[in-house]
Amino acid sequence: MEDFDKLTQSALIKQIPSVIEDGLLSSDAVRPILATLVEEMTDGIAIARRLGANSPLLYVNEAFEQLTGYSRNEVIGKDCRYLQGSERDQQTIALIRSAIEAAEPVDATLRNYRKDGSAFWNSLSLRPAWVGEELFYVGILRDVSAIRQAHTALDRVANLDGTTSCLNRQSFLLAAEERFGMNTEATFLVLKLDVIDFHDLNTGYGFEVGDALLCETGRRLRDVGAALVARMGANEFALAFELTEESCADAIVSAVTASLAADFIVAGANVALRFAIGYAIDKPTAGAISLIRNAGTALRAAKSDPLGGPRRFRDSDHEQARRRLRMTRELKSAVANDEFVYHFQPQVDLLTGEWLGAEALIRWNHPLFGSQLPGSFIETAERSGLLLDLTERALTIIATFARRVNAHRDKALRFSVNVSAGEFLQHDMAEMLHRVLSRTNAHPTWLTLEITESMFLSETPSVLDAFERLRQIGVGLSVDDFGTGYSNLRSLETFPVTEIKIDRTFVSEFSTRPSRNVIVRAIIDLGRALGLTVVAEGVETEAQRVMLGEMGCQVGQGYLFGRPTDADVFATSLVVMESRGSDEV
């Protein structure tokens, strides 16, 4: 059928000049001739004469009338630009205009409008026909709306994220660039957000629930009236708004925040999600990418302070980003130059004052700025993956020190070390511990791995197997910062943990806030009922020690008993402490 149409079109174009030369277009005699040639065609046919800047129509066939809704009498003598309605700025129109001015053939698809105002997609073929000094054009019109809609649907699907039905990253960037470029004088708001601790949700509830939560997040965001909504990455979304005035931005950001405030109820979970939000406002004189990048920079600043609320981009954020890049380079050098050491903070029996062990805390011996606390670099180290390079070395240092301290002790001290979720998931920790213990001749019961409670949400066979293997080796497993994350009490029964640590935020205020008192007591009772050691962090006053002891907490850690010190100072302090005995407590 397509080949037949092409042959018909070619024959038509060849015969039109002779029809025109004979002057038949201006006489009634043209009817029978054109009837045999084009009247029965299903495609619309139009013939126009080029007169200056216009091309008035001389003839249209019946299919043209049916396609456009206009009768012959209504269109003869008019330029067919009337079919374009108010959409005279379509890119294809400029292409058609250039071809007509150059007397060249042209094929294009453009949006036209029928007499009743309804739109259709017109596949238009224009062919020039010279008769002496006069130029005529033969146009063939075909309604391709159904095909266009099908292609549009396919393009739309290709541009969407499959999980959330929002735009994908590339489509968002292209659409933003186009929209911003068309409105260079307008003010735009770009907002980017992350689901906080989404990895923990995925691990704890499963990927199906994680995808459902992302889908619901996308649905809520599409309802806030943004010009563009996209899923930019695993758990990152972006929205673009065109502002009538900059003062509207605060209300829009508040509306986005409010849309995400209610609990997310999906099959398998009822979760109150937390989001980090960063945004930027400006006229896109430098293009969309710059504004989107600024919103991303603000988001990273917001993620470092998740309780600080939405963060607007500041010029100082660029400097902080450069500092992070510089720190990443310095950390790589620090790993290569072995600049990391561990300090030890004692863990003490709250009733007797006896030192039972210590937590090993990482320090960076910076060549210019001296000893750096983990708060200044640990986030960058984790984000860049550099912390993974330190794991086995750290365990070796701590196991070696444990062997040194316990060499001549009747009752060994236990040393704990923090292990991030990334380290645990990407390393075979049981195999690594086996190598470390073989290399150092340390006893496995001297070591405890501290892992945040979010790691204990997953009950997959591989994770459970890893914990079981560690316990078979004899290494302790501690739930750090218990009560501050996605607490799953059943995991304490499922996983072979040996210890839970009460976060310092509960201890610091439990003597003044009754609710904290109740929480601390409940954690202690829970730990004792399950046969777990309970360690209270952040003990700084004698009153806190007494109250914790009366509640039945066995072990305390904090400045009341000693600050973190290097290995030599810790070993010396241990000897002094034991020589004094525990009478002072």
C-alpha positions as CSV (number, residue, x, y, z in Angstrom):
1,M,0.0,0.0,0.0
2,E,2.9,2.4,0.8
3,D,4.6,1.7,-2.5
4,F,1.3,2.2,-4.3
5,D,0.8,5.6,-2.6
6,K,4.3,6.6,-3.6
7,L,3.6,5.7,-7.2
8,T,0.3,7.6,-7.2
9,Q,2.0,10.6,-5.7
10,S,4.7,10.5,-8.4
11,A,2.2,10.2,-11.2
12,L,0.1,13.0,-9.8
13,I,3.1,15.4,-9.6
14,K,4.0,14.6,-13.2
15,Q,0.6,15.3,-14.6
16,I,-0.2,18.5,-12.7
17,P,1.9,20.8,-14.9
18,S,0.1,19.7,-18.0
19,V,-3.2,20.3,-16.3
20,I,-2.1,23.8,-15.3
21,E,-0.7,24.6,-18.7
22,D,-4.0,23.8,-20.4
23,G,-5.7,26.3,-18.0
24,L,-8.0,23.7,-16.8
25,L,-7.7,24.7,-13.1
26,S,-9.7,27.8,-13.9
27,S,-12.5,26.1,-15.7
28,D,-15.2,23.7,-14.9
29,A,-13.6,21.2,-17.2
30,V,-11.1,20.4,-14.5
31,R,-13.6,18.5,-12.5
32,P,-13.8,15.3,-14.6
33,I,-10.1,15.2,-15.1
34,L,-9.2,15.6,-11.5
35,A,-12.0,13.2,-10.5
36,T,-10.2,10.5,-12.4
37,L,-6.9,11.5,-10.9
38,V,-7.3,12.6,-7.3
39,E,-10.9,12.9,-6.2
40,E,-11.1,9.3,-5.2
41,M,-7.8,9.3,-3.3
42,T,-8.0,8.8,0.5
43,D,-5.2,11.3,1.1
44,G,-6.0,15.0,1.1
45,I,-4.8,16.8,-2.1
46,A,-4.3,20.6,-2.3
47,I,-2.9,22.6,-5.2
48,A,-1.6,26.2,-4.6
49,R,0.1,28.9,-6.7
50,R,3.1,30.7,-5.3
51,L,2.3,34.4,-5.2
52,G,5.0,36.5,-3.4
53,A,4.9,35.4,0.3
54,N,1.6,33.6,0.0
55,S,0.4,30.4,-1.7
56,P,-3.3,30.7,-2.3
57,L,-5.1,27.4,-2.8
58,L,-6.5,26.7,-6.3
59,Y,-7.9,23.2,-5.7
60,V,-8.6,20.7,-2.9
61,N,-10.1,17.2,-3.2
62,E,-12.9,15.7,-1.2
63,A,-10.5,13.9,1.1
64,F,-9.1,17.3,2.1
65,E,-12.6,18.5,2.9
66,Q,-13.2,15.4,5.1
67,L,-9.8,15.7,6.8
68,T,-10.0,19.4,7.6
69,G,-13.8,20.0,7.9
70,Y,-13.5,22.9,5.5
71,S,-15.4,22.9,2.1
72,R,-13.8,23.9,-1.1
73,N,-15.6,27.2,-1.2
74,E,-14.2,28.1,2.2
75,V,-10.5,27.5,1.3
76,I,-10.1,28.3,-2.3
77,G,-8.0,31.5,-2.5
78,K,-6.7,31.2,1.0
79,D,-3.1,30.3,2.1
80,C,-3.3,27.0,4.0
81,R,-1.5,28.6,7.0
82,Y,-4.9,28.9,8.5
83,L,-4.7,25.1,9.3
84,Q,-1.9,25.9,11.8
85,G,-4.2,27.8,14.1
86,S,-2.2,29.7,16.7
87,E,0.7,27.3,16.6
88,R,2.8,29.2,14.1
89,D,6.1,28.6,16.0
90,Q,6.4,24.8,15.3
91,Q,9.9,23.9,14.3
92,T,8.6,22.0,11.2
93,I,6.9,25.2,9.9
94,A,10.2,26.9,9.5
95,L,11.5,23.9,7.6
96,I,8.5,24.0,5.3
97,R,8.8,27.8,4.8
98,S,12.5,27.5,3.8
99,A,11.7,24.7,1.3
100,I,9.0,26.7,-0.4
101,E,11.2,29.8,-0.6
102,A,13.9,27.7,-2.3
103,A,11.3,25.9,-4.5
104,E,12.3,22.5,-3.2
105,P,10.3,19.5,-2.2
106,V,9.7,18.9,1.5
107,D,8.2,16.3,3.8
108,A,7.2,17.2,7.3
109,T,4.8,16.3,10.1
110,L,3.1,19.1,12.0
111,R,0.1,19.8,14.2
112,N,-2.9,21.2,12.3
113,Y,-6.4,22.1,13.3
114,R,-9.8,21.2,11.8
115,K,-12.7,23.7,11.4
116,D,-14.2,22.5,14.7
117,G,-10.9,23.3,16.5
118,S,-9.8,19.7,17.0
119,A,-6.1,19.0,16.4
120,F,-4.6,16.3,14.2
121,W,-1.1,15.4,13.2
122,N,-0.6,16.0,9.5
123,S,2.0,14.2,7.4
124,L,2.5,16.7,4.7
125,S,4.4,16.2,1.4
126,L,4.9,19.3,-0.8
127,R,6.2,19.0,-4.4
128,P,6.9,22.0,-6.6
129,A,5.7,22.2,-10.2
130,W,7.0,24.9,-12.5
131,V,4.9,26.1,-15.4
132,G,6.8,28.7,-17.3
133,E,7.6,31.4,-14.8
134,E,4.9,30.3,-12.4
135,L,5.5,28.0,-9.4
136,F,2.8,25.7,-8.2
137,Y,2.8,23.4,-5.2
138,V,1.0,20.1,-4.9
139,G,0.4,19.1,-1.3
140,I,-0.5,15.6,-0.1
141,L,-2.0,15.5,3.5
142,R,-2.4,12.4,5.6
143,D,-3.8,12.2,9.2
144,V,-1.2,10.3,11.2
145,S,-2.5,11.2,14.6
146,A,-2.9,7.5,15.7
147,I,0.6,6.7,14.6
148,R,2.0,9.8,16.2
149,Q,0.2,9.0,19.5
150,A,1.6,5.5,19.4
151,H,5.1,6.9,18.9
152,T,4.5,9.5,21.6
153,A,3.4,6.8,24.0
154,L,6.5,4.7,23.2
155,D,8.7,7.8,23.6
156,R,7.0,8.6,26.9
157,V,7.6,5.1,28.2
158,A,11.2,5.3,27.1
159,N,11.6,8.6,29.0
160,L,10.1,7.3,32.2
161,D,11.6,5.5,35.2
162,G,10.0,2.0,35.2
163,T,9.5,1.9,39.0
164,T,8.0,5.3,39.7
165,S,6.6,6.5,36.3
166,C,8.5,9.7,36.9
167,L,10.9,11.0,34.3
168,N,14.3,9.3,34.3
169,R,17.4,11.3,34.9
170,Q,18.4,11.9,31.2
171,S,14.8,13.0,30.3
172,F,14.7,15.4,33.2
173,L,17.9,17.0,32.2
174,L,16.8,17.4,28.6
175,A,13.3,18.6,29.4
176,A,14.7,21.1,32.0
177,E,17.2,22.4,29.5
178,E,14.5,22.9,26.9
179,R,12.0,24.5,29.3
180,F,14.6,26.8,30.9
181,G,15.9,27.8,27.5
182,M,12.4,28.9,26.4
183,N,11.9,31.1,29.5
184,T,15.3,32.7,30.2
185,E,13.7,35.6,32.1
186,A,11.6,33.4,34.4
187,T,12.7,32.3,37.9
188,F,12.9,28.6,38.5
189,L,13.0,26.4,41.6
190,V,14.8,23.1,41.4
191,L,14.3,20.8,44.4
192,K,16.2,17.5,45.0
193,L,15.5,15.0,47.7
194,D,16.8,11.7,49.1
195,V,15.1,9.1,51.1
196,I,17.2,8.9,54.3
197,D,18.6,5.4,55.1
198,F,16.9,3.9,52.1
199,H,19.5,1.2,51.9
200,D,18.4,0.0,55.4
201,L,14.8,-0.1,54.2
202,N,15.7,-2.1,51.2
203,T,17.8,-4.5,53.3
204,G,15.3,-4.8,56.1
205,Y,12.0,-5.0,54.2
206,G,13.1,-6.4,50.9
207,F,13.4,-4.8,47.4
208,E,9.7,-5.2,46.6
209,V,8.8,-3.0,49.6
210,G,11.6,-0.6,48.7
211,D,10.2,-0.3,45.1
212,A,6.7,0.2,46.4
213,L,7.9,3.0,48.7
214,L,9.7,4.7,45.8
215,C,6.6,4.4,43.7
216,E,4.4,6.0,46.3
217,T,7.0,8.8,46.8
218,G,6.9,9.5,43.0
219,R,3.1,9.5,43.1
220,R,3.0,12.1,45.9
221,L,5.6,14.3,44.2
222,R,3.7,14.3,40.9
223,D,0.7,15.7,42.8
224,V,2.4,18.8,44.1
225,G,2.2,20.7,40.8
226,A,5.8,20.6,39.6
227,A,6.5,21.3,35.9
228,L,8.9,18.3,35.9
229,V,9.3,15.4,38.3
230,A,12.1,12.8,38.0
231,R,13.7,9.9,39.7
232,M,17.4,10.8,39.4
233,G,18.9,7.8,41.1
234,A,18.3,4.9,43.4
235,N,16.5,7.0,46.1
236,E,16.9,10.5,44.7
237,F,14.2,12.6,43.1
238,A,14.2,16.0,41.5
239,L,11.4,18.5,40.8
240,A,11.4,21.7,38.7
241,F,8.9,24.6,39.2
242,E,8.5,27.8,37.3
243,L,7.8,30.6,39.8
244,T,5.6,33.6,39.3
245,E,7.8,35.3,41.8
246,E,10.7,34.1,44.0
247,S,8.7,34.6,47.3
248,C,6.5,31.6,46.2
249,A,9.5,29.2,46.7
250,D,9.1,28.8,50.5
251,A,5.4,27.8,50.2
252,I,6.3,25.3,47.4
253,V,9.0,23.7,49.5
254,S,6.7,23.5,52.4
255,A,4.0,21.8,50.2
256,V,6.5,19.2,49.0
257,T,7.6,18.5,52.6
258,A,4.0,18.2,53.7
259,S,3.2,15.8,50.8
260,L,5.8,13.4,52.2
261,A,5.0,13.7,55.9
262,A,2.2,11.1,56.2
263,D,3.2,7.5,56.8
264,F,3.8,5.4,53.7
265,I,1.5,2.4,53.8
266,V,2.4,-0.2,51.2
267,A,2.1,-4.0,51.1
268,G,4.4,-5.4,53.7
269,A,5.3,-2.1,55.5
270,N,3.9,0.9,57.3
271,V,6.9,3.4,57.4
272,A,7.4,7.0,58.3
273,L,10.0,8.0,55.7
274,R,12.5,10.8,56.3
275,F,13.8,12.9,53.5
276,A,16.8,15.2,53.0
277,I,15.9,18.1,50.8
278,G,18.0,20.6,49.0
279,Y,16.9,23.3,46.6
280,A,18.1,26.2,44.5
281,I,16.3,29.3,43.0
282,D,17.6,31.4,40.2
283,K,17.0,32.6,36.6
284,P,18.6,29.9,34.4
285,T,21.0,32.3,32.6
286,A,23.7,29.6,32.8
287,G,21.4,26.8,31.8
288,A,19.5,24.2,33.6
289,I,22.5,22.0,34.5
290,S,24.0,24.7,36.7
291,L,20.8,25.2,38.7
292,I,20.3,21.4,39.0
293,R,23.8,21.0,40.2
294,N,23.3,23.7,42.8
295,A,20.2,21.9,44.1
296,G,22.3,18.7,44.4
297,T,25.0,20.6,46.3
298,A,22.3,21.8,48.7
299,L,21.0,18.3,49.1
300,R,24.4,17.0,50.1
301,A,24.6,19.7,52.7
302,A,21.1,18.7,53.9
303,K,22.1,15.1,54.2
304,S,24.9,16.0,56.6
305,D,22.2,17.5,58.9
306,P,19.1,15.4,58.3
307,L,17.3,17.1,61.2
308,G,17.9,20.6,59.8
309,G,15.1,20.6,57.3
310,P,15.1,21.6,53.7
311,R,18.4,23.4,52.8
312,R,18.6,26.2,50.2
313,F,21.7,26.4,48.1
314,R,24.3,28.9,49.4
315,D,27.5,30.0,47.6
316,S,29.4,28.6,50.6
317,D,28.2,25.1,49.6
318,H,30.5,25.2,46.6
319,E,33.4,25.7,48.9
320,Q,32.3,22.8,51.1
321,A,32.0,20.6,48.0
322,R,35.6,21.5,47.1
323,R,36.7,20.7,50.6
324,R,35.1,17.2,50.3
325,L,36.9,16.6,47.1
326,R,40.2,17.7,48.7
327,M,39.5,15.6,51.8
328,T,38.9,12.5,49.6
329,R,42.3,13.0,47.9
330,E,43.9,13.5,51.3
331,L,42.2,10.4,52.7
332,K,43.5,8.3,49.8
333,S,47.0,9.5,50.6
334,A,46.3,8.8,54.3
335,V,45.4,5.2,53.5
336,A,48.5,4.8,51.4
337,N,50.7,6.4,54.1
338,D,49.2,4.5,57.0
339,E,48.1,7.6,58.9
340,F,45.2,6.0,60.8
341,V,45.5,4.8,64.4
342,Y,43.1,3.7,67.1
343,H,42.4,5.2,70.5
344,F,40.7,3.1,73.3
345,Q,38.0,4.2,75.7
346,P,37.4,1.9,78.7
347,Q,34.2,0.0,79.3
348,V,33.6,-0.5,83.0
349,D,31.5,-2.6,85.4
350,L,29.1,-0.1,86.8
351,L,28.9,-1.7,90.2
352,T,32.5,-2.7,90.8
353,G,34.4,-0.2,88.7
354,E,36.4,-3.0,87.1
355,W,37.6,-2.4,83.5
356,L,36.0,-5.0,81.3
357,G,37.2,-3.9,77.9
358,A,37.4,-0.9,75.6
359,E,36.0,0.4,72.4
360,A,38.5,1.1,69.7
361,L,37.9,4.5,68.0
362,I,39.6,5.5,64.8
363,R,41.8,8.6,64.6
364,W,43.5,10.2,61.6
365,N,47.0,11.5,62.3
366,H,46.9,14.3,59.8
367,P,50.4,15.5,58.8
368,L,49.4,19.2,59.1
369,F,46.4,19.3,61.5
370,G,47.3,16.5,63.9
371,S,44.8,14.0,65.4
372,Q,41.4,14.2,63.7
373,L,38.2,12.8,65.3
374,P,36.1,10.5,63.1
375,G,33.3,13.2,62.8
376,S,35.6,15.2,60.6
377,F,36.3,12.5,58.0
378,I,34.4,9.3,58.5
379,E,31.4,10.3,56.4
380,T,33.7,11.2,53.5
381,A,35.7,8.0,54.0
382,E,32.5,5.9,53.9
383,R,31.0,7.7,50.9
384,S,34.2,7.3,48.9
385,G,34.6,3.7,49.8
386,L,38.0,4.3,51.4
387,L,36.8,2.9,54.8
388,L,36.6,-0.5,53.2
389,D,40.4,-0.4,52.6
390,L,41.0,0.0,56.4
391,T,38.9,-2.8,57.8
392,E,41.3,-5.7,57.8
393,R,44.2,-3.5,58.9
394,A,42.1,-2.1,61.7
395,L,41.1,-5.5,63.0
396,T,44.7,-6.6,62.9
397,I,45.8,-3.6,64.9
398,I,43.1,-4.1,67.5
399,A,43.6,-7.9,67.8
400,T,47.4,-7.3,68.2
401,F,46.7,-4.8,71.0
402,A,44.2,-7.2,72.6
403,R,46.9,-9.9,72.6
404,R,49.4,-7.5,74.2
405,V,47.0,-6.4,77.0
406,N,45.7,-9.9,77.7
407,A,49.0,-11.7,77.6
408,H,49.3,-12.1,81.3
409,R,45.7,-11.5,82.6
410,D,43.5,-14.0,84.3
411,K,40.4,-12.3,83.1
412,A,40.7,-11.0,79.5
413,L,39.5,-7.6,78.3
414,R,37.2,-7.5,75.3
415,F,37.8,-4.9,72.6
416,S,35.1,-3.7,70.3
417,V,35.3,-2.0,66.9
418,N,32.7,-0.3,64.7
419,V,32.1,-2.0,61.4
420,S,29.9,-0.1,58.8
421,A,27.2,-1.7,56.9
422,G,29.2,-1.3,53.7
423,E,32.1,-3.1,55.2
424,F,30.0,-5.9,56.5
425,L,28.1,-6.4,53.2
426,Q,31.1,-6.2,50.9
427,H,33.5,-8.3,52.9
428,D,33.4,-11.9,54.1
429,M,33.8,-10.8,57.7
430,A,34.1,-14.4,59.0
431,E,36.9,-15.2,56.6
432,M,38.6,-11.9,57.3
433,L,38.4,-12.5,61.1
434,H,39.8,-16.0,60.6
435,R,42.8,-14.5,58.8
436,V,43.3,-11.8,61.4
437,L,43.1,-14.2,64.4
438,S,45.5,-16.6,62.7
439,R,48.0,-13.8,62.0
440,T,47.9,-12.2,65.5
441,N,47.3,-15.3,67.7
442,A,44.5,-13.3,69.4
443,H,41.6,-15.2,71.0
444,P,38.3,-14.6,69.2
445,T,36.4,-13.9,72.4
446,W,38.6,-10.8,72.9
447,L,36.9,-9.0,69.9
448,T,33.4,-7.6,69.4
449,L,32.1,-6.1,66.2
450,E,29.8,-3.2,66.7
451,I,27.1,-2.8,63.9
452,T,24.3,-0.3,63.8
453,E,20.9,-1.8,64.4
454,S,19.8,-1.1,60.8
455,M,22.1,-4.0,59.7
456,F,20.0,-6.4,61.7
457,L,16.8,-5.7,59.8
458,S,17.6,-8.1,57.0
459,E,16.8,-11.8,57.6
460,T,18.2,-13.1,54.3
461,P,19.9,-16.5,54.6
462,S,23.3,-15.0,53.5
463,V,23.2,-12.3,56.3
464,L,22.1,-14.8,58.9
465,D,24.8,-17.2,57.8
466,A,27.5,-14.5,58.1
467,F,26.4,-13.7,61.7
468,E,26.2,-17.4,62.6
469,R,29.8,-18.0,61.3
470,L,31.1,-15.1,63.3
471,R,29.6,-16.4,66.4
472,Q,30.9,-19.9,65.7
473,I,34.4,-18.3,65.5
474,G,33.7,-16.8,69.0
475,V,33.6,-13.1,68.0
476,G,31.0,-11.0,69.9
477,L,28.3,-9.0,68.0
478,S,27.0,-5.8,69.4
479,V,24.0,-3.7,68.3
480,D,25.4,-0.1,68.5
481,D,23.2,3.0,69.1
482,F,20.2,0.7,70.0
483,G,16.9,2.5,69.8
484,T,17.8,5.2,67.3
485,G,17.1,3.4,64.0
486,Y,14.5,1.1,62.6
487,S,14.2,-1.0,65.8
488,N,13.1,-4.5,65.1
489,L,12.9,-6.3,68.4
490,R,12.4,-9.7,66.9
491,S,15.8,-9.4,65.3
492,L,17.4,-9.6,68.8
493,E,15.9,-13.1,69.0
494,T,16.7,-14.1,65.4
495,F,20.3,-12.9,65.2
496,P,23.0,-14.3,67.5
497,V,23.9,-10.9,69.0
498,T,25.7,-10.8,72.3
499,E,25.4,-7.1,73.3
500,I,23.3,-4.0,72.9
501,K,24.5,-0.5,73.5
502,I,22.2,2.3,74.8
503,D,22.8,5.4,72.7
504,R,24.4,8.3,74.5
505,T,21.4,10.6,73.6
506,F,19.2,8.5,76.0
507,V,21.8,8.5,78.8
508,S,22.5,12.2,78.7
509,E,18.9,13.2,79.4
510,F,17.3,10.2,81.1
511,S,17.8,11.6,84.6
512,T,15.9,14.8,83.6
513,R,13.3,13.5,81.1
514,P,10.9,10.8,82.4
515,S,10.4,9.4,78.9
516,R,14.1,8.8,78.5
517,N,14.1,7.1,81.9
518,V,11.4,4.7,80.8
519,I,13.2,3.9,77.5
520,V,16.5,3.2,79.1
521,R,14.9,1.0,81.7
522,A,13.0,-0.9,79.0
523,I,16.2,-1.5,77.0
524,I,18.0,-2.8,80.1
525,D,15.2,-5.1,81.0
526,L,14.9,-6.4,77.4
527,G,18.7,-7.1,77.3
528,R,18.7,-8.9,80.6
529,A,15.7,-11.0,79.6
530,L,17.4,-12.1,76.4
531,G,20.7,-12.8,78.2
532,L,22.5,-9.9,76.4
533,T,25.2,-7.6,77.9
534,V,23.9,-4.1,78.1
535,V,26.4,-1.2,77.7
536,A,25.4,2.4,78.4
537,E,27.3,5.0,76.3
538,G,28.0,8.6,77.3
539,V,28.1,8.1,81.0
540,E,29.6,11.4,82.3
541,T,28.3,11.9,85.9
542,E,28.2,9.9,89.0
543,A,24.5,10.3,89.2
544,Q,24.1,8.7,85.8
545,R,26.3,5.8,86.9
546,V,24.3,5.2,90.0
547,M,20.9,5.3,88.3
548,L,22.1,3.0,85.5
549,G,23.5,0.5,88.1
550,E,20.2,0.6,90.1
551,M,18.3,-0.2,86.8
552,G,20.5,-3.3,86.3
553,C,22.8,-2.1,83.5
554,Q,26.0,-4.0,83.7
555,V,28.5,-1.9,81.7
556,G,29.2,1.8,81.2
557,Q,31.3,3.8,78.8
558,G,32.0,7.5,78.9
559,Y,34.1,10.4,80.2
560,L,33.4,9.5,83.8
561,F,35.6,6.5,83.4
562,G,38.1,7.9,80.9
563,R,38.5,9.6,77.6
564,P,39.8,7.7,74.5
565,T,43.6,7.5,74.6
566,D,46.2,5.9,72.4
567,A,47.3,2.3,73.0
568,D,50.3,3.1,75.3
569,V,48.4,5.5,77.5
570,F,45.5,3.1,77.8
571,A,47.8,0.2,78.8
572,T,49.5,2.3,81.4
573,S,46.1,3.6,82.8
574,L,44.9,0.0,83.0
575,V,47.8,-1.0,85.2
576,V,47.3,2.1,87.4
577,M,43.6,1.4,87.7
578,E,44.0,-2.2,88.7
579,S,46.8,-1.3,91.2
580,R,44.4,1.0,93.0
581,G,41.6,-1.6,92.9
582,S,38.0,-0.7,92.5
583,D,37.4,0.8,96.0
584,E,36.9,4.3,94.6
585,V,33.7,3.4,92.8
